[in-house]
């Protein structure tokens, strides 16, 4: 097996970004233009995992790693940091956040205990990095670029750690009814958009309280709808778009019944 070599990968990236002999496409990129590709590659990794396609996962992990190398190279060119600095910072963080492995040797009782310890250490790091003029918040560090449902769940989990949480799930369910009523009472588009945002935020909390990842649940819901809709189109044939809604619904019910068998 070939020895793992980040140096080789970094050399390839440097050649692609060479000012005189590099690739024209790579040369005109910057952090902003590459960021969407980074996000896309992360989702392609997730899709390969969902499909349990290990050959595809190997390829997609490579593509994601290349994004790290690309950003690191651009940062090095600008005099900020290099790939080696990224790897070193990561190693130091992993060692710092796992004192039970690399520190005093005290073992965590279970995964949940270790997760709590991880979050405690992260909170200490955020506090240490805070500017005096900007008070540290329990919500600091939840990236704004996350998918909205994922970010909602993370914000709610952070708030819960400092006690801002309903005592039981019935409080969340009551809040959902309240927000739906406010949506129904909205009188203009802007107000309705605001209220549907509140509904979705509470739904994310309801999912979290039941131990369900809302982003994963919605992704599964999307996949189920897509699968059933395509099956419905296949049953109905090319005339499907011209069918009345009740006829389309009949095909939908056929597909659902076939899945249950």
N, C-alpha and C positions, 0 to 999 in steps of 0.2 A: 504494500500500500504506500502510495506517495506520501511523503512527510507533509503535514499541514504547513502551509506557508502563506501567512498574511503578507509577507514581504513581496512575494511574487505578484499577489493581487494588487498591492499598492504600486508596484512598478508598472503593471499594466495600466492602472488608472493614471499614473503620471504621464505615461506615453500618450494616452488618449487626450490629455489636457496640455500637451506640449504646445507652446505658443506658435512654433513654426511648423512642426510636422504632425500635430495632433489631429484628431477627428473634428471636422467643422461643426458637427452637431454638439459634441461634448464641450467644445470650447465656448459656445455661446450660452451655455446653461449657467444658472446661478441657484442659490438656495431656494428662492421662490418658485422657480420653474421645475426644480427637481422634487420639491416637497410632495406634489400630488402623486408622482410615481412611487415615492416611498410609501405613502398611504395605500396605494393600489397594490403594491407588492405584499404588504402586510395582510391585506384581505385575501390575496391569492394563496398565501400560506395557510390562512384559516380555512379556505375552501378545500385545499388539498387534505388538510387534517380531517375535515368533515366527511370527505369522500374516502378516507383511509387509503389514499393513493400515495404510497411511500416513494415511488419513483418521481411523481410530480412534486411531492413535498421536498425531496432533495433538491430539485431544480429551483423551486420557489424560494427555499431558504437561501440558496446561492444568490438569487436575484435580490433578496432582501439584504443580504450581507453586502452586496455590491453597492446598494444605496448608502450604507454606512461609510463605505470606502469613498464613494463619490463626495458626500458631504464633508468628510474629513480632508479630502484633497483640496477642496475649495477653501476650507478653513485654513489649511496650511499655506496655500498661496496668498491668503490675506494676512498671514502672520498671527493667526489666533491659536491654533493647536494643530497637531498632526494625528494620524491614526494611532500611533504608539501612545499618545496621551489619552486618547479615548479608551484604549484597552487598559492602560494603567489605572485610570480613574474608575473604570468598572470593577477591576480586581479589588481595588481598595474599598470600594463601596460594598461589594459582596462580603468581604472579610469583616468590615465594620458592622454590617447588619446581621451577621451570623456569629455573634460572640460565643454561642453555645458550641460552635464548631472550631472557630479560630481564636477564641478568647480563653475564658476560664474553664471551658469544658463542661459547664453545667448544661445538661440536656433539657430541651423543652419537653413538657409532658406529652403534648400532642400537636397536631397541625394547627388547631385553632389557637392554642397558646402561643405557638410560634408566630402566627399571623399577627396576633395582638402585639407581640414584642417587636415585630418588624415595623408595624405602624407607629409604635412608641418611638423607636429609633428614628424613623422618618420625621416624626413631629419634632424631635429634638434637633435634627438637621435643619429643618425649616426655620425653627426658632433661632438657631445659631446664625443662619444666613439673613435673618430679617434686618431691615434698616430701622434705626431708632425712630425715624419720623413716620414709619409705616408699621403699625401694630401687626403682629403675627396673627393670622386667622386660622381656625381649624380647617377652613376650606382652601387654604393656599396649596398650590401645586396640582390642582385638578385641571388638566389641560383643556383650554377652550376649544381646541381643534378636535376633540373626541366626538364621535357620533353622539347626537343629542340624548338619546335614551341611555347610553352608557354613562355619559357625564351626569345625567340626572341621578342615576343609581349611586354613583361615586360621591356626589355632593350630599345625598341623603345619608349615606353610610358615614361620611365624615361628621355630619351634624349629630348623628346618633351617638357617636363616640363621646360627645361632650354632653349627652343627656337630652338633646332636642329630638325627642322621639315619642310617638304615642305609646302608651303602656301595652296595648295589645292591638292586633290587626283590625279589630272592630272600629277603632278610631280612624284608621286609614280608609276603611270601607265607607264610613259615614262621610268622610271628607270627599270621597269620590262622588257620592250622591249630591253633596252640596255644590261641587264644582260643575256637575252636569246640569243642575238646576240653574246655575248662574250662566252657563252657556245657552240654555234654552231661553233665558230672559234677556240675552244680549240683543241690542237694537240696531247695530250696524256691523259692517264687516270687520273693522278694526277691533271692536270689542269682542266679537266672536272669535277672532284669531287669538286674542289674548286669553280668552277663557278656554279654548281648546288646548292651548299650551299648558294651562293649569291642570286640565283633565289628564293630559299625557304625563305630566310630572307626577301626579298622584298615582296613576296607573303603574309607573315605574317603581314607586314606593311600595305599592301593593305587591308587585312581583317580588321585590327584594325581601319583603317580610315573609313571603312564602318560600324563600330560598331559590327563586327563579331569576336567572339573568335575563332582564327584559330585552336586551339587544339580541341575544341568542334565540329567545322565544319569538321575537318578531321576525327574525331571519327564517326560522322554521315555518312560521305562518306564511311568509312570502313564498317559500318553496312549495308549501302545500297548495296554496292558491294557484301558483304557476302550473304545478303538475296537474291539478284538476281542470284548470281552464284549457290547457292544451289537449287533455284527454277528451274534454267536451267538444272542442273544435274538431278533433279527429272523428268522433262519433257523428257529428252533424254534417261534416263535409263542407264544401266551399260556400254553401248557401247560409252558413251559420250567421253572418252579420245581418242578413235580411230577416231572420226569424224574429217574431215578437218575443217580448221578455218572458212570458209564461212558457213558451216552447223552449227557450234557452234554459230556463229554470228546470224544466223536465230533464234535459240532458245533464244538468248539474247534479240532480238527485240520482240519476243513473250512475254517474261516475262515483259519487259518494257510496252508493250501495255496493258497487263493484269492489271498492276498497275494503269494505267490511267483510266481504266473503273470504 
